[in-house]
Amino acid sequence: MREYDEEFVQAKKQHSAVESAINALQVHGLNKCPDHGIDGFERYAALAVLSRNIQKIGCIVRDRERKLLEEQKKAA
């Protein structure tokens, strides 16, 4: 009964998204932390998340530019 509750379903969907994000970070180098201690780990993880966000923003910008170029070619 609990598994069909709306809150449970939403939490399960969020868990999948988090797992996907963690996998993306691991693929891009966060599988091993060269820094020592909790402070080093937190710094390394924060930089990895920042790097991944910059990469995602770059993909969005690239896709927008491609779309604009395609629209310009069609208009010409």
Rosetta constraint file for C-alpha pairs under 8 A:
AtomPair CA 1 CA 5 HARMONIC 6.97 0.50
AtomPair CA 2 CA 8 HARMONIC 7.05 0.50
AtomPair CA 3 CA 8 HARMONIC 5.81 0.50
AtomPair CA 3 CA 9 HARMONIC 6.84 0.50
AtomPair CA 4 CA 8 HARMONIC 6.78 0.50
AtomPair CA 4 CA 9 HARMONIC 6.53 0.50
AtomPair CA 5 CA 9 HARMONIC 6.36 0.50
AtomPair CA 6 CA 10 HARMONIC 6.21 0.50
AtomPair CA 7 CA 11 HARMONIC 6.11 0.50
AtomPair CA 8 CA 12 HARMONIC 6.11 0.50
AtomPair CA 9 CA 13 HARMONIC 6.35 0.50
AtomPair CA 10 CA 14 HARMONIC 6.26 0.50
AtomPair CA 11 CA 15 HARMONIC 6.12 0.50
AtomPair CA 12 CA 16 HARMONIC 6.53 0.50
AtomPair CA 13 CA 17 HARMONIC 6.55 0.50
AtomPair CA 14 CA 18 HARMONIC 6.21 0.50
AtomPair CA 15 CA 19 HARMONIC 6.17 0.50
AtomPair CA 16 CA 20 HARMONIC 6.20 0.50
AtomPair CA 17 CA 21 HARMONIC 6.27 0.50
AtomPair CA 18 CA 22 HARMONIC 6.16 0.50
AtomPair CA 19 CA 23 HARMONIC 6.15 0.50
AtomPair CA 20 CA 24 HARMONIC 6.28 0.50
AtomPair CA 21 CA 25 HARMONIC 6.34 0.50
AtomPair CA 22 CA 26 HARMONIC 6.24 0.50
AtomPair CA 23 CA 27 HARMONIC 6.15 0.50
AtomPair CA 24 CA 28 HARMONIC 6.33 0.50
AtomPair CA 25 CA 29 HARMONIC 6.50 0.50
AtomPair CA 25 CA 30 HARMONIC 5.45 0.50
AtomPair CA 25 CA 31 HARMONIC 7.63 0.50
AtomPair CA 25 CA 48 HARMONIC 6.80 0.50
AtomPair CA 25 CA 49 HARMONIC 7.22 0.50
AtomPair CA 25 CA 52 HARMONIC 6.97 0.50
AtomPair CA 26 CA 30 HARMONIC 4.48 0.50
AtomPair CA 26 CA 31 HARMONIC 4.63 0.50
AtomPair CA 27 CA 31 HARMONIC 7.29 0.50
AtomPair CA 29 CA 48 HARMONIC 7.99 0.50
AtomPair CA 30 CA 45 HARMONIC 7.33 0.50
AtomPair CA 30 CA 48 HARMONIC 6.65 0.50
AtomPair CA 33 CA 41 HARMONIC 6.55 0.50
AtomPair CA 33 CA 44 HARMONIC 6.87 0.50
AtomPair CA 35 CA 40 HARMONIC 4.83 0.50
AtomPair CA 35 CA 41 HARMONIC 6.04 0.50
AtomPair CA 35 CA 44 HARMONIC 7.09 0.50
AtomPair CA 36 CA 40 HARMONIC 5.30 0.50
AtomPair CA 36 CA 41 HARMONIC 6.67 0.50
AtomPair CA 37 CA 41 HARMONIC 6.26 0.50
AtomPair CA 38 CA 42 HARMONIC 6.04 0.50
AtomPair CA 39 CA 43 HARMONIC 6.15 0.50
AtomPair CA 40 CA 44 HARMONIC 6.03 0.50
AtomPair CA 41 CA 45 HARMONIC 5.99 0.50
AtomPair CA 42 CA 46 HARMONIC 6.03 0.50
AtomPair CA 43 CA 47 HARMONIC 6.18 0.50
AtomPair CA 44 CA 48 HARMONIC 6.15 0.50
AtomPair CA 45 CA 49 HARMONIC 6.23 0.50
AtomPair CA 46 CA 50 HARMONIC 6.15 0.50
AtomPair CA 47 CA 51 HARMONIC 6.01 0.50
AtomPair CA 48 CA 52 HARMONIC 6.16 0.50
AtomPair CA 49 CA 53 HARMONIC 6.19 0.50
AtomPair CA 50 CA 54 HARMONIC 6.23 0.50
AtomPair CA 51 CA 55 HARMONIC 6.20 0.50
AtomPair CA 52 CA 56 HARMONIC 6.22 0.50
AtomPair CA 53 CA 57 HARMONIC 6.17 0.50
AtomPair CA 54 CA 58 HARMONIC 6.14 0.50
AtomPair CA 55 CA 59 HARMONIC 6.40 0.50
AtomPair CA 56 CA 60 HARMONIC 6.40 0.50
AtomPair CA 57 CA 61 HARMONIC 6.22 0.50
AtomPair CA 58 CA 62 HARMONIC 6.06 0.50
AtomPair CA 59 CA 63 HARMONIC 6.09 0.50
AtomPair CA 60 CA 64 HARMONIC 6.22 0.50
AtomPair CA 61 CA 65 HARMONIC 6.22 0.50
AtomPair CA 62 CA 66 HARMONIC 6.22 0.50
AtomPair CA 63 CA 67 HARMONIC 6.16 0.50
AtomPair CA 64 CA 68 HARMONIC 6.20 0.50
AtomPair CA 65 CA 69 HARMONIC 6.19 0.50
AtomPair CA 66 CA 70 HARMONIC 6.18 0.50
AtomPair CA 67 CA 71 HARMONIC 6.21 0.50
AtomPair CA 68 CA 72 HARMONIC 6.13 0.50
AtomPair CA 69 CA 73 HARMONIC 6.20 0.50
AtomPair CA 70 CA 74 HARMONIC 6.28 0.50
AtomPair CA 71 CA 75 HARMONIC 6.17 0.50
AtomPair CA 72 CA 76 HARMONIC 6.19 0.50
